[in-house]
Structure formats: structure tokens, C-alpha cells
Amino acid sequence: MDRWTEIALFVQIAEAGSLSRAAESLGLSNAAASRHLSALEARLGARLVERNTRRLYLTDTGRAFCARAKTILADLEDAESAANATALQPTGTLRVTASLSFAIHHIAPLLREYTERYPEVTVHVEAANRYFDLIDNNIDVAIRTREFEPDSNVSIRRLGQTRRILAASPRYFARHGFPKTLDELQRHKLLIYTYANNPNTLSFTKDRQTETLAVKGLLESNDGQVLRAAALDDMGILVQPTYILYEDIVAGRLVPTLDDWDLPRLTINLAYPSRKHLSAKVRSFIDFIAAHFARMDYERKWTARFGAR
């Protein structure tokens, strides 16, 4: 007798409450189903099912075995589905969401390579500075800067960590000077991101010392690109993740300040709806982005210090 058939039949009997209905669902005759059940009970040396003229029910041993059997069958199905998904060519529409800044700096530049590699996938990028409900909005993959997802139906894959830094244009600092202390920072013109946690409070740490500053912005915006443009236009000092400012700093367009102090860091994750298996298009995109992050060594670059000014 086939052990998998025996287990699958037993789970069907438990769910249907009927041997005949379970046999029908698996394409077996009642006689064959009865033989499978008897073989399973004989092999286990335990009675799993009790029957009388009116109904069929599980014994205590049967209920315990059924719970384990369901898990085993689900794991087998997952393994088969994952292998199948890996073998399939990614196709269809892939819906991705991220903040506008992340979409501009770290998704848009990769789209040519990704779509050339997977030409049967159409990518839809939903740029938004808020977190969509993935399932309600039919999102396949989201890039988010938070440690965990409150929804147990959402899985995450860590991409890396980034510092948040203060920076302004060379011309701004030439006009207004570099703040040498946190107290001096309050006398400068600040550009504040309103979607940050507690945007008007900055909590700094250095050598186990913590300082908290209440700040007020010359300019406030819910989008990092607005603040970046203002900083490049010499309007003030902005507070943004390194993943947004790194290229500007390397090119000298922006200069970090008070870099010996640390603001709370952000963890960048890929989030996607938990399923028994991922579709080929979702798996391909997740692996593509993760490999790119590792190849570019972003976490090391984005958590490094540029030097105190």
C-alpha cells in the first residue's frame, strides 16, 4: 500500500466525516479506501477511526495523528509547489510598491536589467510614502523600512540597514557655518520629513550618551525628494536615510554634519504576502533585488561614517 495515499485518505476521511466521500475525492473505490485505512491502522498499531451505523468519528489517537498528518501533507505540497514555481518561467504583472525615494534611486535603475532577464513580466511600480495593505491592494512585493510586519500573513526578507544622517549643500555651510554641537544645530534651518517617527524630535546617541532635541523645520514635507531638492538648493540641513543621500555625498553635492552622532537606524525589508509557495515572478524579483543589494555592498556603505563636521 502507498503510505502517502493512506495518509491523504485518512485526512480526507477526517475532513469529510465519510469514508465514501473521501474515497470519491481521491478517485478510489470504497473497497480500496477501506483497505488503505485498515493498512494504515495496522501499520500504526492503533485504531484511528470508529464507525457505527449512523456516523464516523476519530479516536483520540486519530485526532492527534490527523493534526500531524495535515502538516506533513502541507509540507509535501509546499516542496512540490516550490520546485514547480522555480522551474516555471516568470510571467504576468508584478505589482511592487516602495517610497518615491526608494523607487527612484533603487528600483527604477534596475528595471531595464530585470525586464530584459524576464521579458514575460510586466512591472507595475506603485510609488507611495505610506504602507499599503498588501493583500487588499493586490501588492506582490513591498520595500519597507521597518523591523517587522504586524500582519502574520506577510513575510519579510531583510535587505539591509541604513543610517539616517544630517546633510546640506556646501554653499549652505559656507553661508551659515557647520554646527559644532547639537545645541548649535537648533539655530540652523532644518528640512523635516513629516512621515518619520516623531519628526520634530531627534534622538542622538554617541559613546553610550543619548541626547534628544526638539526641532522645528524651515520646510516640512512628506516626501524625501522634496527635501533633497531643497537641500541641493541651499535651503537648509535635511535629515534623511543614507540610501537617499549617498550618491549626493560621494559626488560632493551634499556634505554630512555632526556625523559622529547616530540617529536611530532603519532596517530595509522586502515584504510579500505569505503563501504556500511564491509565484515565479515574485520569487525572481525578490532574489534579483536581494542579489543586487549584496553585490553592491549597500549595508556597509549606508552604515559607514563620513566623518564628523
Buried (B, 14 or more C-beta within 10 A) or exposed (E): EEEEBBBBBBBBBBEBEBBBEBBBBEEBEEEBBBBBBEBBBEEBEBEBBEEEEEEBEBBEBBEEBBEEBBEEBEEEEEEEBBEEBEEEEBBEEBBBBBBBBBBBBBBEEBEEEBBEEBEEBEBEBEBBBEBBEBEEEEBBBBBBBBEEBEEEEBBBEEBBBBBBBBBBBEEBBEEBEBBEEBEEBBEBBBBBBEEBEEBBEBBBEEEEEEEEBEBEBEBBBBBBBBBBBBBBEBBBBBBBBBBBBBEBBEEEBBBBBBBEBBBEBBBBBBBBBBEEBBBBBBBBBBEBBBEBBEEEEBBEBBBEEBEEB
